[in-house]
C-alpha cells in the first residue's frame, strides 16, 4: 500500500474517532445538560464526519486502487497537496464558527475545493475508457 494512502486512511480514522467523540459528547449533553457551549462542536463534528472521514477515505482508496499506466501513480505532488488542503480545510471550517469569523469559513471551503481540484489533477490521467 502506498505511503500516501496510509496517510489518507490514518487521517480519516483519526477524523472518524474525533467526530464520533464530539457527536457522543453532544448527545450526552442533550440528555444530561452539562454546558451550553458543547453545541458549538456541531460544525466541527459535521466536517470531521462528512469530509474528514468519508472524503479522505475515498481519496486514499482511489490513490491506491486507480489503475497505473507504467510504474507511476501519476502526479503525486498534486495528491499530497490534496491531502494537506483537505485536512486544513476541514479544521478551518470546523473551528471557524467557534471563532465567529465568517471569512475563516470561506478560506476553509476554498482549501477543500482546492483539495478536490488537486486530487482531480492527480487522478484524471489515470482514468481511461475501457479497452484503451
Secondary structure by P-SEA (a helix, b strand, c coil): ccaaaaaaaaaaaaaaaaaaaaaaaaaaaaacccccccccaaaaaaaaaacccaaaaaaaaaacccccccccccaaaaaaaaaaaaaaaaaaaaaccccccaaaaaaaaaaaaaaaaaaaaacccccccccc
